[in-house]
């Protein structure tokens, strides 16, 4: 996310204006209760699906909500949807979404009215957009994906609209705070509409959001009047997408967002596969683009490009005349339009791998070959930087530990267990856990894990599970959460910052196994300054077999945490000591040297603002560290973020063979009052920075990224931002909110597409500044195409 006051209004496609939104939103307004019809088809009777998701017993409850009858799970058939290919199901589907006191228009955010909205197999016709409210997951059947199809009289921006526009161009939710959403397992077919209109998903979202396993089917027509597009994204601060297919259309995906990670996107027969309208930094992996006129068009803005940086790796372009269109000009003093290509196959049917369109069309890089490593922007080899537009003479060596059998970076999609029956799932509530946000569930949860068999899948029904001692998770385990149940560290065991303890300990030293954890949320119950929310120890039996998918860490700012605006509200006008009652956690995530984790779409967020109490003001909550990574035998971080921690957001300590793409960080907003020396004491055992060496008022600030005594660290995409000095923003325009953002100490790294904001020194090596903001100005951030050491 980024403060809304920083985002300029952008005139976007479809004649829409995305206006900046007041940072102090109006009081929360909840959707009214809507009468529920007699069930048409319930999940309990199995529906028409054999997928476990449709038949598992539903007993999730929102522990901190005010409505004891709130339904977490909803089947659209229970609300009257037919899915027969003829009936207009719009009202029924939106009724399923809005049932109860949910967070709709006028409600900025809310964590206590979650909803999973399930679509059994079928053909659902709609005449208006489906609007998933805040904290909603739209889940189609994974064994027989349902189709969403607009009727001829369809009116609206898209079949699914994640952030509707009200009168005056104001969105329902602040785009860069539009968190906690999923859409997965659908076919969206626009061919029932004329080619002159139609969009699949309007996806204006922020962190903890995902699109997965969706096909977008559009008219294949190269005429100018083909206006169809699979995704329209005008703004936001994301985010993650994976396993999407786009067929036909003017644009497969029209994209604009601060930062994003996308993986395994396939395009066939689009006029332009990807229209990159703007960004700060974007990482694409595993693109498969064929039979398109243009693969990626990133040439917006002419001489002053609106696109910051694009990274493309392990991808294929086929029978597409122009691979990438760019307006980059190496003679210009700025770095807008930075481009990184790494292992991109453009051998077949690609005339121009990169085509320049600044002023006139001109070939930059011919097609017909596999592009091993190619750069456009400013490149640093050690302490020497220069503008480049050509092959990278220092192509990175990728450790074998990180690669699959095709020589690509390892990937793995979130499992959905399509072939498993619901009897394989072990509900923790059925085993005696309360999940009510008050009862100590430690013993019950530990017993569930102790008794779990090799074929069991541990199922956390939605709720808030208080744990007061370390939960020891075995080396072979599968865990599925029901829309982010809360694991809340409470009691006295996690209070001592000089003796920190893990809350969830995944295996122990020496363990080899297979772990899959998805859709959990880790929090603290009140101040727990000695809590390490998760510690990972397991080495995978195979590459990528210790996985976290859509697992998030959220400290403070939400109902039940006791770290909210009534206690931890900001007060920048008073010089003060940190409130010990607002010390959230010691650390979010600790990856031990012997662990080989695979993380995908993981957000580690210390709350900078309130989510549940109007007027959702900014707050001071203190977490010592984000992620401390010591892994040496292979680790993968896809689409991760770590924000607002005191000392560091990402820290590597004696690590090796780690891949990250893309990472996003923000410095704690309150820093300057106090700075990073408080309230946590330096712990040498965790490699903490020594801020006592700092000189000057903006030195002791959160390190976005520190790499210490490490080697073979690969980073493909980074957005590391500083937006405040004691909540003041004068420093943003001056680009001097803090002195340093990325620190490399006695280490070897290959970093590509690194963007920073308002840090005087982007990258320093062994304490000496090397890449500076003033030398690498981009559209909003500063950016380097490559930094290799």
Buried (B, 14 or more C-beta within 10 A) or exposed (E): BBBBEBBEEBEBBBEBEBBBBEBEBEEBEBBEEBEBEEBBBEBBEBBEBBBBBBBBBBBBBBBBBEBEEBBBBBBBBBBBBBBEEEBBBBBBBBBBBBBBBBBBBBBBBBBBBBBBBBBBBBBBBBBBBBBBBBBBBBBBBBBBBBBBBBBEEBEBBBBBBBBBBEEEEBBBBBBBBBBBBBBBBBBBBBBEBBBEBBBBBBBBBBBBBBBBBBBBBBBBBEEEEBBBBBBBBBBBBBBBBBBBBBBBBBBBBBBBBBBBBBBBBBBBBBBBBBBBBBBBBBBBBBBBBBBBBBBBBBBBBEEEBBBBBBBBBBBBBBEBBBBBBBBBBBEBEBBBBBBBBBBBBBBEBBBBBBBBBBEEEEEBBBBEEEBEBBBBBBBBBEEEBEBBBEBBEBBBEBBEBBBEEEEBBBBBBBBBBBEBEBEBBBBBBEBBBBBBBBBBBBEBBBBBBEEBEEEBBBBBBBBBBBBBBBBBBBBBBBBBBBBBBBBBBBBEBBBBBEEBBBBBBBBBEEBBBBBBBBBBBBBBBBBBBBBBBBBBBBBBBEBBBBBBBBBBBBBBBBBBBBBBBEBBBBEBEEEEEBBEEBBBBBBBBBBBBBBBBBBBBBBBBBBBBBBBBBEBBBBBBBBBBBBBBBBBBBBBBBBBBBBBBBBBBBBBBBBBBBBBBBBBBBBBBBBBBBBBBBBBEBBEEBBBBEBEEBEEEBBBBBBBBBBBEBBBBBBBBBBBBBBBBBBEBEBBEEBBBBBBBBBBBEBBBBBBBBBBBBBBBBBBBEEEBBBBBEBBBBBBBBBBBBBBB
